[in-house]
Amino acid sequence: MLKNLYLRMAQIGAVVNQLANSHKLILTSLLSALLILVPIRLTDAAQESSRLSIGQIQGSGQVSPYLSETVKFRGIVTGIREDQNLQGVRYYTLFVQDLPENRDSAKSTSDGIAVFLGRRRPPAIPGDVVTVIGSVTEYYGLTEIDDKGLTLTIDSHGAELPKALEIEPPTSVKEAANYFERHEGMLVKMPTAIVVGPTHQGCGFAAVDNNTGIDRFIKHNRDTNVGQIINILNWTDVNCDHFPDVLVGDIVRGLEGPMTYHFDQFKLVQQNLDQLVVAERRDYSQNVPSRDLTDTNFEIVTFNLHNFFDNKSETGDAAEPVYSDAELELKKKKLSFVIANVLNCPEVLGVQEVENAMLLADLAKRMSSDCNFTYSVNHRESADIRGADVALLTDPRSIQTVNITQHQSCTSLETGVVDSHVKCPSGEEPLFSRQPLQVDLTIEQVPVSIIVVHFKSKRGGEVETQPRRIAQATFINQFVEQLSNEHPSQNIIVLGDFNDYYHSSAMNRLRANGFLADHFAELPEDQQYSYIFDGASQLIDGILVSPSLSNKVVRTNIYHVNADFPNNFAFALDERRMGYRSSDHDIPALVLTLSRQQSIDMESTAHIAPPTEEIPSNGTDIEAMDSISSTVDKSPTQAIISVPTAPNVVQVQSTAGSLPATINSADLGQDDLEAHVQTPSIFLFILGVILALVLGIWIRRLSRS
């Protein structure tokens, strides 16, 4: 048989030789066509006999060396992940690990891999031995087998699972990422752990090995070492009823499951909920401090209310929360209880993430009995696409509002903000979606200017959104500097949600030049947080004061009644849990002593306009910094600002590099293409292809004879 094959190949060679004497192009075309026709069956046969280990497929780098190639491997199923998107569509993933006889000895490669099934329910369960043929892909950093063209065969059932690897990640974030990459898809465990991030609505929490002796990670900047944090996911986020509600400080045992990569984090996918137990519960009953105020002390508080929206769609944007009547009532009950009974009705309350003044007015009315007064609401509608605004609530018994002003600027950054009250120069856009709100007021006749802010969030990427926050911080810093230079004894307070670490570039810029003092660094370090993300506690909310007020600060405090607590506490109205998780942010507070007999420096208050007869709750007052040339309509209800390109306008250029261009045939003109193609060559090429097809048919007939 082999001898006959050699004879036929020799005959083909003779024919090719004869054709080669006619034209070289025909020879090239013939050989190319034969290479396409003949080897296909040989490649398929080779693939059927080749089988890789999962370690070979994973490789030692961040990306599989077999990316976009079809591979075949055999292994044991160690876990399942069920994930439901916002539209209610469920997707499934199997985790498969090498059988003992197939494992490689390399410590730099993982023995496990994810097999994406798409919407198909898993045909296999943990303990099944399977053979998989499919294409290797990288899905947002996770090496997995794609569901398109996937073949999965169950070879046997009930095999013993491989022993889970006890993970011990290093402290460095970069080193920890490399460590987890070497175990991606593998079965891992953490026998005893302490919770550093509470149960969230995605059926997960964050923990650290109890042997580290660490019970909280305070992240002061992006480079803080938090590599030892392990984020946990339930095997399904469709039903979390049996997943434990844990709060920061709880001790859990029995964490075990495959390691996946999900939203830029390596996470352990817990499989057996019966195995996961809460061994010790933290006592949180003493978490709320007392106020202990005197007649000359006034408490200033900032509180992100976390999506305090009503039951109607105002913007039409899909991102705008719209509550049911029952959900809205529950939200109001939680917030009013916390402000009145936990915060004890502070004199000044700056708020963020509120949809409109009516919600705040209703909240003030609900609290009037407990507070013995009804808060005054200082609010303006913002340009935020969801309709989230900032506002200031004040105690009218000792505080009188003098003037309300919104601020806006333009930037060369792409912000996507649409603000009808400002006309930016060509190539620039409004800087703030939630414009800073300045409220000039008197506290027992002492003039104070309070600026409520809500900086750009990190949605869209921490690094990608950083220039916006730096630009916003620069604007506020320059504005405060100008006021302070004009009136050195001016009393200024800047408070709100800054959405960045305490020592971030944005916050360092906000505090630059000494015009704003931040006293929250004086708290014990383990108290310096107002938010927890992926297990890292961070101080992203705060209150800063001008030098004229710095020596009047009696104390600072953060009411830790939200960030440490599980998401389900947000729906609890029982006595024990009523005061917790009304928001996802904790509540910074600062106490000032302001003498009721303090004299007023008229020069220092020259910027305060006389009170208007009425300040509408839905007004759109906007005023510019004096250093920015502007045209202002001095009507009582509206001031329109036109901001030109000027040195005082905040402009931050992105430092992101551009991608190299890719040249393809579409980039070439018709003349360029025709210069490389000649009509006689086309004719000879076609003739060669026809001859090759004829020879191919002839070869197939010979093989059957």
TAUR-V387686 format. One record per helix or strand. SS is the DSSP state (a for helix, b for strand). FROM is the first residue (numbers start at 1). TO is the last residue. If there is no record, write none. Layout:
# TAUR-V387686
ss->(SS	SS)
from->(FROM	FROM)
to->(TO	TO)
This chain:
# TAUR-V387686
ss->(a	a	a	a	b	b	a	b	b	b	b	b	a	b	b	a	b	b	b	b	b	b	b	a	b	a	b	b	b	b	b	b	b	b	a	b	a	a	b	a	a	b	b	b	a	b	a	b	a	b	b	b	b	a	a	a)
from->(2	24	40	54	70	90	100	112	129	142	151	165	173	187	204	210	217	230	236	251	265	277	297	325	348	357	376	389	399	410	422	429	437	446	462	492	505	512	517	519	525	531	536	541	547	553	567	587	603	620	622	638	641	665	670	679)
to->(20	38	49	58	84	98	102	118	139	145	156	166	181	200	209	212	218	234	236	262	270	280	308	342	354	371	379	394	406	411	423	430	443	454	486	497	510	514	517	522	527	533	538	545	550	559	571	593	605	620	622	638	642	667	674	704)
